């Protein structure tokens, strides 16, 4: 597009608003190493409790830095997605 700088093109995400906006964000991807053997050793109930604690602590850390957790709570099995900034 003429008159725009790289990264400033209106790619459809900002249609109707006039222009796209460049924002700095931080994204946290987390994955528990050795999850499958741990889950097999602990059993379903204890694994559930471990995962609840993991997700709670990650979410609390993100919220302490004014971040947000993805709408579906960012839960992806033994991993997670957290985001800060860009709002």
N, CA, C and O atoms as a GROMACS GRO file, in nm:
protein
  348
    1UNK      N    1   0.084  -0.118   0.000
    1UNK     CA    2   0.000   0.000   0.000
    1UNK      C    3   0.088   0.124   0.000
    1UNK      O    4   0.187   0.130   0.073
    2UNK      N    5   0.053   0.218  -0.079
    2UNK     CA    6   0.132   0.341  -0.079
    2UNK      C    7   0.098   0.424   0.043
    2UNK      O    8  -0.015   0.424   0.090
    3UNK      N    9   0.199   0.495   0.094
    3UNK     CA   10   0.178   0.583   0.209
    3UNK      C   11   0.182   0.513   0.343
    3UNK      O   12   0.154   0.575   0.446
    4UNK      N   13   0.217   0.387   0.345
    4UNK     CA   14   0.227   0.317   0.473
    4UNK      C   15   0.368   0.263   0.489
    4UNK      O   16   0.438   0.238   0.391
    5UNK      N   17   0.409   0.245   0.612
    5UNK     CA   18   0.540   0.187   0.639
    5UNK      C   19   0.522   0.039   0.667
    5UNK      O   20   0.411  -0.005   0.696
    6UNK      N   21   0.631  -0.039   0.660
    6UNK     CA   22   0.618  -0.182   0.689
    6UNK      C   23   0.552  -0.206   0.824
    6UNK      O   24   0.584  -0.138   0.922
    7UNK      N   25   0.461  -0.300   0.829
    7UNK     CA   26   0.391  -0.331   0.952
    7UNK      C   27   0.270  -0.243   0.978
    7UNK      O   28   0.195  -0.266   1.073
    8UNK      N   29   0.250  -0.143   0.894
    8UNK     CA   30   0.138  -0.051   0.913
    8UNK      C   31   0.026  -0.075   0.812
    8UNK      O   32  -0.074  -0.003   0.812
    9UNK      N   33   0.041  -0.176   0.726
    9UNK     CA   34  -0.062  -0.204   0.627
    9UNK      C   35  -0.192  -0.244   0.696
    9UNK      O   36  -0.190  -0.308   0.801
   10UNK      N   37  -0.303  -0.207   0.636
   10UNK     CA   38  -0.433  -0.249   0.687
   10UNK      C   39  -0.458  -0.388   0.634
   10UNK      O   40  -0.497  -0.404   0.518
   11UNK      N   41  -0.437  -0.489   0.717
   11UNK     CA   42  -0.445  -0.629   0.673
   11UNK      C   43  -0.583  -0.691   0.690
   11UNK      O   44  -0.599  -0.812   0.677
   12UNK      N   45  -0.681  -0.609   0.720
   12UNK     CA   46  -0.816  -0.660   0.740
   12UNK      C   47  -0.853  -0.664   0.886
   12UNK      O   48  -0.971  -0.654   0.919
   13UNK      N   49  -0.756  -0.680   0.975
   13UNK     CA   50  -0.785  -0.686   1.118
   13UNK      C   51  -0.837  -0.553   1.169
   13UNK      O   52  -0.915  -0.548   1.264
   14UNK      N   53  -0.795  -0.445   1.106
   14UNK     CA   54  -0.837  -0.313   1.153
   14UNK      C   55  -0.930  -0.245   1.055
   14UNK      O   56  -0.950  -0.124   1.064
   15UNK      N   57  -0.987  -0.319   0.963
   15UNK     CA   58  -1.077  -0.257   0.865
   15UNK      C   59  -1.189  -0.186   0.936
   15UNK      O   60  -1.246  -0.235   1.033
   16UNK      N   61  -1.220  -0.068   0.885
   16UNK     CA   62  -1.326   0.012   0.944
   16UNK      C   63  -1.276   0.104   1.053
   16UNK      O   64  -1.351   0.190   1.100
   17UNK      N   65  -1.151   0.088   1.096
   17UNK     CA   66  -1.098   0.175   1.201
   17UNK      C   67  -1.002   0.279   1.144
   17UNK      O   68  -0.955   0.366   1.217
   18UNK      N   69  -0.971   0.271   1.015
   18UNK     CA   70  -0.884   0.369   0.954
   18UNK      C   71  -0.744   0.318   0.929
   18UNK      O   72  -0.691   0.335   0.820
   19UNK      N   73  -0.682   0.254   1.029
   19UNK     CA   74  -0.546   0.203   1.011
   19UNK      C   75  -0.514   0.098   1.116
   19UNK      O   76  -0.573   0.096   1.225
   20UNK      N   77  -0.422   0.012   1.082
   20UNK     CA   78  -0.375  -0.086   1.179
   20UNK      C   79  -0.284  -0.016   1.279
   20UNK      O   80  -0.232   0.092   1.251
   21UNK      N   81  -0.266  -0.075   1.393
   21UNK     CA   82  -0.179  -0.020   1.496
   21UNK      C   83  -0.071  -0.119   1.530
   21UNK      O   84  -0.096  -0.239   1.541
   22UNK      N   85   0.050  -0.069   1.547
   22UNK     CA   86   0.160  -0.153   1.592
   22UNK      C   87   0.161  -0.149   1.744
   22UNK      O   88   0.155  -0.042   1.804
   23UNK      N   89   0.167  -0.267   1.808
   23UNK     CA   90   0.168  -0.276   1.954
   23UNK      C   91   0.274  -0.374   1.999
   23UNK      O   92   0.301  -0.474   1.932
   24UNK      N   93   0.335  -0.345   2.112
   24UNK     CA   94   0.432  -0.436   2.169
   24UNK      C   95   0.360  -0.527   2.268
   24UNK      O   96   0.289  -0.479   2.356
   25UNK      N   97   0.377  -0.657   2.252
   25UNK     CA   98   0.315  -0.754   2.342
   25UNK      C   99   0.419  -0.857   2.386
   25UNK      O  100   0.520  -0.877   2.319
   26UNK      N  101   0.391  -0.920   2.496
   26UNK     CA  102   0.472  -1.031   2.544
   26UNK      C  103   0.382  -1.152   2.548
   26UNK      O  104   0.271  -1.146   2.603
   27UNK      N  105   0.426  -1.263   2.493
   27UNK     CA  106   0.348  -1.386   2.492
   27UNK      C  107   0.430  -1.493   2.563
   27UNK      O  108   0.548  -1.512   2.536
   28UNK      N  109   0.365  -1.563   2.654
   28UNK     CA  110   0.429  -1.671   2.729
   28UNK      C  111   0.370  -1.803   2.685
   28UNK      O  112   0.250  -1.827   2.702
   29UNK      N  113   0.452  -1.889   2.630
   29UNK     CA  114   0.412  -2.025   2.599
   29UNK      C  115   0.482  -2.114   2.702
   29UNK      O  116   0.603  -2.104   2.720
   30UNK      N  117   0.408  -2.200   2.766
   30UNK     CA  118   0.467  -2.288   2.868
   30UNK      C  119   0.430  -2.432   2.836
   30UNK      O  120   0.319  -2.461   2.792
   31UNK      N  121   0.525  -2.521   2.860
   31UNK     CA  122   0.501  -2.662   2.839
   31UNK      C  123   0.575  -2.738   2.948
   31UNK      O  124   0.693  -2.711   2.973
   32UNK      N  125   0.507  -2.831   3.013
   32UNK     CA  126   0.568  -2.907   3.121
   32UNK      C  127   0.650  -3.022   3.064
   32UNK      O  128   0.596  -3.112   3.000
   33UNK      N  129   0.781  -3.019   3.085
   33UNK     CA  130   0.870  -3.125   3.039
   33UNK      C  131   0.844  -3.250   3.122
   33UNK      O  132   0.836  -3.244   3.244
   34UNK      N  133   0.832  -3.363   3.055
   34UNK     CA  134   0.812  -3.490   3.124
   34UNK      C  135   0.670  -3.511   3.174
   34UNK      O  136   0.648  -3.590   3.266
   35UNK      N  137   0.574  -3.441   3.114
   35UNK     CA  138   0.436  -3.448   3.162
   35UNK      C  139   0.377  -3.589   3.152
   35UNK      O  140   0.314  -3.636   3.247
   36UNK      N  141   0.396  -3.656   3.041
   36UNK     CA  142   0.333  -3.788   3.023
   36UNK      C  143   0.380  -3.889   3.127
   36UNK      O  144   0.296  -3.955   3.189
   37UNK      N  145   0.511  -3.904   3.149
   37UNK     CA  146   0.552  -3.999   3.254
   37UNK      C  147   0.504  -3.957   3.393
   37UNK      O  148   0.468  -4.042   3.475
   38UNK      N  149   0.503  -3.827   3.419
   38UNK     CA  150   0.455  -3.778   3.548
   38UNK      C  151   0.307  -3.813   3.566
   38UNK      O  152   0.268  -3.863   3.671
   39UNK      N  153   0.227  -3.786   3.464
   39UNK     CA  154   0.083  -3.816   3.471
   39UNK      C  155   0.058  -3.965   3.490
   39UNK      O  156  -0.031  -4.005   3.564
   40UNK      N  157   0.137  -4.047   3.423
   40UNK     CA  158   0.121  -4.192   3.438
   40UNK      C  159   0.154  -4.236   3.580
   40UNK      O  160   0.091  -4.327   3.634
   41UNK      N  161   0.254  -4.171   3.640
   41UNK     CA  162   0.296  -4.208   3.775
   41UNK      C  163   0.198  -4.157   3.881
   41UNK      O  164   0.170  -4.226   3.979
   42UNK      N  165   0.145  -4.035   3.861
   42UNK     CA  166   0.058  -3.973   3.962
   42UNK      C  167  -0.086  -4.022   3.957
   42UNK      O  168  -0.153  -4.031   4.060
   43UNK      N  169  -0.135  -4.054   3.839
   43UNK     CA  170  -0.277  -4.087   3.824
   43UNK      C  171  -0.358  -3.962   3.793
   43UNK      O  172  -0.308  -3.850   3.802
   44UNK      N  173  -0.482  -3.983   3.756
   44UNK     CA  174  -0.567  -3.874   3.707
   44UNK      C  175  -0.592  -3.764   3.810
   44UNK      O  176  -0.577  -3.646   3.778
   45UNK      N  177  -0.630  -3.801   3.932
   45UNK     CA  178  -0.668  -3.701   4.031
   45UNK      C  179  -0.550  -3.612   4.070
   45UNK      O  180  -0.564  -3.490   4.075
   46UNK      N  181  -0.435  -3.673   4.099
   46UNK     CA  182  -0.318  -3.594   4.137
   46UNK      C  183  -0.266  -3.510   4.020
   46UNK      O  184  -0.221  -3.398   4.040
   47UNK      N  185  -0.273  -3.566   3.900
   47UNK     CA  186  -0.231  -3.490   3.782
   47UNK      C  187  -0.319  -3.367   3.765
   47UNK      O  188  -0.269  -3.259   3.734
   48UNK      N  189  -0.449  -3.384   3.783
   48UNK     CA  190  -0.542  -3.272   3.774
   48UNK      C  191  -0.505  -3.163   3.874
   48UNK      O  192  -0.504  -3.045   3.840
   49UNK      N  193  -0.474  -3.201   3.997
   49UNK     CA  194  -0.437  -3.103   4.100
   49UNK      C  195  -0.307  -3.030   4.063
   49UNK      O  196  -0.296  -2.909   4.083
   50UNK      N  197  -0.210  -3.104   4.011
   50UNK     CA  198  -0.084  -3.042   3.968
   50UNK      C  199  -0.110  -2.940   3.858
   50UNK      O  200  -0.056  -2.829   3.861
   51UNK      N  201  -0.194  -2.977   3.761
   51UNK     CA  202  -0.222  -2.887   3.649
   51UNK      C  203  -0.301  -2.765   3.694
   51UNK      O  204  -0.278  -2.654   3.645
   52UNK      N  205  -0.394  -2.783   3.787
   52UNK     CA  206  -0.469  -2.670   3.840
   52UNK      C  207  -0.374  -2.570   3.906
   52UNK      O  208  -0.386  -2.449   3.887
   53UNK      N  209  -0.280  -2.621   3.983
   53UNK     CA  210  -0.183  -2.534   4.050
   53UNK      C  211  -0.094  -2.462   3.948
   53UNK      O  212  -0.069  -2.343   3.960
   54UNK      N  213  -0.046  -2.537   3.849
   54UNK     CA  214   0.037  -2.477   3.745
   54UNK      C  215  -0.036  -2.363   3.676
   54UNK      O  216   0.018  -2.253   3.664
   55UNK      N  217  -0.159  -2.389   3.630
   55UNK     CA  218  -0.236  -2.286   3.560
   55UNK      C  219  -0.266  -2.168   3.652
   55UNK      O  220  -0.263  -2.053   3.608
   56UNK      N  221  -0.297  -2.194   3.778
   56UNK     CA  222  -0.327  -2.086   3.872
   56UNK      C  223  -0.203  -1.998   3.893
   56UNK      O  224  -0.212  -1.876   3.888
   57UNK      N  225  -0.089  -2.061   3.916
   57UNK     CA  226   0.032  -1.983   3.942
   57UNK      C  227   0.077  -1.904   3.819
   57UNK      O  228   0.120  -1.790   3.832
   58UNK      N  229   0.067  -1.964   3.701
   58UNK     CA  230   0.100  -1.890   3.579
   58UNK      C  231   0.006  -1.771   3.560
   58UNK      O  232   0.050  -1.660   3.528
   59UNK      N  233  -0.123  -1.794   3.581
   59UNK     CA  234  -0.221  -1.686   3.566
   59UNK      C  235  -0.198  -1.575   3.667
   59UNK      O  236  -0.207  -1.457   3.632
   60UNK      N  237  -0.168  -1.610   3.792
   60UNK     CA  238  -0.142  -1.509   3.894
   60UNK      C  239  -0.020  -1.426   3.858
   60UNK      O  240  -0.020  -1.304   3.877
   61UNK      N  241   0.084  -1.490   3.807
   61UNK     CA  242   0.205  -1.417   3.767
   61UNK      C  243   0.175  -1.321   3.652
   61UNK      O  244   0.222  -1.207   3.652
   62UNK      N  245   0.096  -1.367   3.556
   62UNK     CA  246   0.061  -1.280   3.443
   62UNK      C  247  -0.024  -1.163   3.491
   62UNK      O  248   0.002  -1.049   3.452
   63UNK      N  249  -0.124  -1.189   3.574
   63UNK     CA  250  -0.210  -1.081   3.625
   63UNK      C  251  -0.132  -0.981   3.709
   63UNK      O  252  -0.162  -0.862   3.708
   64UNK      N  253  -0.030  -1.029   3.782
   64UNK     CA  254   0.053  -0.939   3.863
   64UNK      C  255   0.129  -0.840   3.776
   64UNK      O  256   0.173  -0.735   3.825
   65UNK      N  257   0.145  -0.872   3.648
   65UNK     CA  258   0.214  -0.782   3.554
   65UNK      C  259   0.116  -0.720   3.455
   65UNK      O  260   0.153  -0.683   3.344
   66UNK      N  261  -0.010  -0.709   3.497
   66UNK     CA  262  -0.117  -0.647   3.417
   66UNK      C  263  -0.141  -0.718   3.284
   66UNK      O  264  -0.182  -0.655   3.187
   67UNK      N  265  -0.116  -0.847   3.280
   67UNK     CA  266  -0.141  -0.924   3.160
   67UNK      C  267  -0.279  -0.987   3.163
   67UNK      O  268  -0.352  -0.973   3.261
   68UNK      N  269  -0.312  -1.054   3.058
   68UNK     CA  270  -0.440  -1.123   3.048
   68UNK      C  271  -0.416  -1.269   3.010
   68UNK      O  272  -0.312  -1.304   2.955
   69UNK      N  273  -0.513  -1.351   3.041
   69UNK     CA  274  -0.509  -1.492   3.003
   69UNK      C  275  -0.609  -1.508   2.891
   69UNK      O  276  -0.720  -1.454   2.898
   70UNK      N  277  -0.573  -1.582   2.789
   70UNK     CA  278  -0.659  -1.603   2.673
   70UNK      C  279  -0.801  -1.639   2.716
   70UNK      O  280  -0.820  -1.700   2.822
   71UNK      N  281  -0.902  -1.602   2.637
   71UNK     CA  282  -1.043  -1.618   2.673
   71UNK      C  283  -1.078  -1.759   2.719
   71UNK      O  284  -1.162  -1.774   2.808
   72UNK      N  285  -1.017  -1.861   2.661
   72UNK     CA  286  -1.047  -1.998   2.704
   72UNK      C  287  -0.962  -2.037   2.823
   72UNK      O  288  -0.944  -2.155   2.852
   73UNK      N  289  -0.909  -1.937   2.893
   73UNK     CA  290  -0.822  -1.951   3.009
   73UNK      C  291  -0.684  -1.998   2.970
   73UNK      O  292  -0.604  -2.033   3.057
   74UNK      N  293  -0.654  -2.001   2.839
   74UNK     CA  294  -0.521  -2.033   2.792
   74UNK      C  295  -0.475  -2.174   2.818
   74UNK      O  296  -0.357  -2.203   2.804
   75UNK      N  297  -0.565  -2.261   2.856
   75UNK     CA  298  -0.523  -2.397   2.892
   75UNK      C  299  -0.512  -2.485   2.770
   75UNK      O  300  -0.603  -2.491   2.686
   76UNK      N  301  -0.400  -2.552   2.761
   76UNK     CA  302  -0.374  -2.644   2.651
   76UNK      C  303  -0.311  -2.770   2.708
   76UNK      O  304  -0.194  -2.796   2.682
   77UNK      N  305  -0.385  -2.847   2.783
   77UNK     CA  306  -0.328  -2.967   2.843
   77UNK      C  307  -0.220  -2.929   2.943
   77UNK      O  308  -0.247  -2.859   3.041
   78UNK      N  309  -0.098  -2.974   2.918
   78UNK     CA  310   0.012  -2.942   3.010
   78UNK      C  311   0.081  -2.812   2.974
   78UNK      O  312   0.182  -2.778   3.035
   79UNK      N  313   0.030  -2.739   2.878
   79UNK     CA  314   0.089  -2.612   2.839
   79UNK      C  315  -0.006  -2.498   2.864
   79UNK      O  316  -0.109  -2.514   2.930
   80UNK      N  317   0.029  -2.382   2.812
   80UNK     CA  318  -0.058  -2.268   2.830
   80UNK      C  319  -0.012  -2.153   2.744
   80UNK      O  320   0.101  -2.151   2.698
   81UNK      N  321  -0.101  -2.058   2.725
   81UNK     CA  322  -0.072  -1.937   2.649
   81UNK      C  323  -0.115  -1.818   2.733
   81UNK      O  324  -0.230  -1.808   2.775
   82UNK      N  325  -0.022  -1.728   2.758
   82UNK     CA  326  -0.052  -1.607   2.834
   82UNK      C  327  -0.002  -1.489   2.754
   82UNK      O  328   0.093  -1.502   2.676
   83UNK      N  329  -0.066  -1.372   2.770
   83UNK     CA  330  -0.030  -1.254   2.693
   83UNK      C  331  -0.029  -1.133   2.783
   83UNK      O  332  -0.110  -1.123   2.875
   84UNK      N  333   0.063  -1.041   2.756
   84UNK     CA  334   0.066  -0.914   2.829
   84UNK      C  335   0.090  -0.803   2.728
   84UNK      O  336   0.171  -0.816   2.637
   85UNK      N  337   0.017  -0.692   2.746
   85UNK     CA  338   0.033  -0.576   2.659
   85UNK      C  339  -0.057  -0.585   2.537
   85UNK      O  340  -0.127  -0.684   2.517
   86UNK      N  341  -0.052  -0.481   2.456
   86UNK     CA  342  -0.126  -0.477   2.331
   86UNK      C  343  -0.271  -0.438   2.345
   86UNK      O  344  -0.342  -0.429   2.245
   87UNK      N  345  -0.318  -0.412   2.466
   87UNK     CA  346  -0.460  -0.375   2.483
   87UNK      C  347  -0.481  -0.227   2.461
   87UNK      O  348  -0.593  -0.178   2.471
   0.00000   0.00000   0.00000
